[in-house]
Amino acid sequence: MPTTGVLPSTDGPSHAPRLRVVSLRRISIAELEAAINRARAAQPASGAESSLTLEVATLGALYGRLIWERLDGVDVDALTDAERVALRLWLPPA
């Protein structure tokens, strides 16, 4: 059964979210990469240590797990709550 979430989409440089409802069952590694790139562009690493935001670090860990396990995607049901939240925030609009 698909999972329904509310994802923000943005228009223009203001990055003001415009919510839309989408149904997700599986996230491909390409979609995950796009979410990471979108989050990094909006929230670049900061500080002397170049610290990542929690969302970027969470998505990066998920990406690393997919690469390590040689998977091309992941079922939404297999995600942690933190991974779901990060994806809802940063998955680009379809």
Secondary structure as a PSIPRED ss2 file (coil, helix, strand):
# PSIPRED VFORMAT (PSIPRED V4.0)

   1 M C   1.000  0.000  0.000
   2 P C   1.000  0.000  0.000
   3 T E   0.000  0.000  1.000
   4 T E   0.000  0.000  1.000
   5 G E   0.000  0.000  1.000
   6 V E   0.000  0.000  1.000
   7 L E   0.000  0.000  1.000
   8 P E   0.000  0.000  1.000
   9 S E   0.000  0.000  1.000
  10 T E   0.000  0.000  1.000
  11 D C   1.000  0.000  0.000
  12 G C   1.000  0.000  0.000
  13 P C   1.000  0.000  0.000
  14 S C   1.000  0.000  0.000
  15 H C   1.000  0.000  0.000
  16 A C   1.000  0.000  0.000
  17 P E   0.000  0.000  1.000
  18 R E   0.000  0.000  1.000
  19 L E   0.000  0.000  1.000
  20 R E   0.000  0.000  1.000
  21 V E   0.000  0.000  1.000
  22 V E   0.000  0.000  1.000
  23 S E   0.000  0.000  1.000
  24 L E   0.000  0.000  1.000
  25 R C   1.000  0.000  0.000
  26 R E   0.000  0.000  1.000
  27 I E   0.000  0.000  1.000
  28 S E   0.000  0.000  1.000
  29 I H   0.000  1.000  0.000
  30 A H   0.000  1.000  0.000
  31 E H   0.000  1.000  0.000
  32 L H   0.000  1.000  0.000
  33 E H   0.000  1.000  0.000
  34 A H   0.000  1.000  0.000
  35 A H   0.000  1.000  0.000
  36 I H   0.000  1.000  0.000
  37 N H   0.000  1.000  0.000
  38 R H   0.000  1.000  0.000
  39 A H   0.000  1.000  0.000
  40 R H   0.000  1.000  0.000
  41 A H   0.000  1.000  0.000
  42 A H   0.000  1.000  0.000
  43 Q C   1.000  0.000  0.000
  44 P C   1.000  0.000  0.000
  45 A C   1.000  0.000  0.000
  46 S E   0.000  0.000  1.000
  47 G C   1.000  0.000  0.000
  48 A C   1.000  0.000  0.000
  49 E C   1.000  0.000  0.000
  50 S C   1.000  0.000  0.000
  51 S E   0.000  0.000  1.000
  52 L C   1.000  0.000  0.000
  53 T C   1.000  0.000  0.000
  54 L H   0.000  1.000  0.000
  55 E H   0.000  1.000  0.000
  56 V H   0.000  1.000  0.000
  57 A H   0.000  1.000  0.000
  58 T H   0.000  1.000  0.000
  59 L H   0.000  1.000  0.000
  60 G H   0.000  1.000  0.000
  61 A H   0.000  1.000  0.000
  62 L H   0.000  1.000  0.000
  63 Y H   0.000  1.000  0.000
  64 G H   0.000  1.000  0.000
  65 R H   0.000  1.000  0.000
  66 L H   0.000  1.000  0.000
  67 I H   0.000  1.000  0.000
  68 W H   0.000  1.000  0.000
  69 E C   1.000  0.000  0.000
  70 R C   1.000  0.000  0.000
  71 L C   1.000  0.000  0.000
  72 D C   1.000  0.000  0.000
  73 G E   0.000  0.000  1.000
  74 V E   0.000  0.000  1.000
  75 D E   0.000  0.000  1.000
  76 V H   0.000  1.000  0.000
  77 D H   0.000  1.000  0.000
  78 A H   0.000  1.000  0.000
  79 L C   1.000  0.000  0.000
  80 T C   1.000  0.000  0.000
  81 D H   0.000  1.000  0.000
  82 A H   0.000  1.000  0.000
  83 E H   0.000  1.000  0.000
  84 R H   0.000  1.000  0.000
  85 V H   0.000  1.000  0.000
  86 A H   0.000  1.000  0.000
  87 L H   0.000  1.000  0.000
  88 R H   0.000  1.000  0.000
  89 L H   0.000  1.000  0.000
  90 W H   0.000  1.000  0.000
  91 L C   1.000  0.000  0.000
  92 P C   1.000  0.000  0.000
  93 P C   1.000  0.000  0.000
  94 A C   1.000  0.000  0.000
